[in-house]
Amino acid sequence: MDTSLALFYGFLIILIAFILFYLKRRIHQFFKEHRYPKLLVWIFFALSVLMIGTLVTYRTSHIPVSQFYGSPLLWTSYIFMGFIGPFFLVLVAFDLMRLGTRPIKSKIKINPDRREFLKKAAGIGIFAGPGILSASGPFGEELVPKVVEVVVQVKDLPQKLVGLTIAQVSDIHIGPLLRGDFLEKIVAEVNSLKADIITITGDLVDGRVSQLESELSSLSELKADLGVYFCSGNHELYWGYDSWLNFVENKGITVFRNDHKVISKDGEKFMIAGVHDHSIKRMIRSMESSPKKAVEGAEHLPLKILLAHQPKSCFEAQKAGFDLQLSGHTHAGQYFPWNLFIGLFQPYVKGLHQLQNLSIYVNSGTGYWGPPNRLGVPAEITLLKLERTEG
């Protein structure tokens, strides 16, 4: 198992252990003289074991992903994963509130019966709120990708390239929950946009080639006049990097490995490039993510577009002279409460941004990873249109 996933599982186990400890120590305050405390702790423990077991089993097995689809245990595991984050936040918020109001409580007399009622209501709310959020996730409209149209102003863009359109999808995550029929819908929607260029900015999959190849047959149906292009994400690194890049290439898609391709539209040449995922050096020490290498030999062209899975590649991309960077990775936090914290890890989280002469667009994710939940953070397919701004 690679270091990143080991750290993720380690964090998850520590978080669950903390919550279990909290429940054991605190929950009797809410349900005094009831059997609920022990039962709730045991249910939480059983679901935690199920979730970790399911994730590790999928990660370490070569079982075709079709055998996982529709499994109640699988869906329960991922929905429970979506429960943990909000639940943890509510626990912390409750304790902070309790500590903050302690001086006030000592000065206010509250009827004992009312105090007991409030304790029970708080206990029910701590479970019910996150439970409703996580359980409603699979039914949210946010899971259905919507087309987001964006106009990008490019300095001194040649007249023949004005109006150039790019369709972008990112973070589709075909895997244990999202299957081939989801990808077919994405392919049909993207093709219907009739963009000049189609781009996939990483994290196409969540599984091995041997597990998922039959689910990705529609990938070869993506068509655009000026080509279909792919850069890798961190999830391709998790599941067999070279195998996935070769697989995508065999589907007739141009795969970038710190390199570029020169394209011509109406006789005007421009360049589109792509880099390995920003984290690749940490996982494969002999490799790096280098916008500088990707642009070599094409610095003179009037339009330079970079596909880079993580937004944080923008600093090197700006130095290398790119005009536009297309990224994903963040999922815009995907759902509450992670959408509050994702900005701590990436310079840009979603939408269009400007770094000197470099425009950066961050796709919020076309699919999802882990919990089937994008509450408040809709999935998207992006249609970008380039316009000219004077230098």
Secondary structure, 3 states (H helix, E strand, C coil): CCHHHHHHHHHHHHHHHHHHHHHHHHHHHCCCCCCHHHHHHHHHHHHHHHHHHHHHHHHHCCCCHHHCCCCHHHHHHHHHHHHHHHHHHHHHHHHHHHHHCHHHHCCCCCCHHHHHHHHHHHHHHHHHHHHHHHHHHHHCHHHCCEEEEEEEEEECCCHHHCCCEEEEECCCCECCCCCHHHHHHHHHHHHHCCCCEEEEECCCECCCHHHHHHHHHHHHHCCCCCCEEEECCHHHHHCCHHHHHHHHHHCCCEECCCEEEEEEECCEEEEEEECCCCCHHHHCCCCCCCHHHHHCCCCCCCCEEEECCCHHHHHHHHHCCCCEEEECCCHHHCCCCHHHCHHHCCCCCCEEEEECCEEEEECCCCCCCCCCCCCCCCCEEEEEEEEEECC
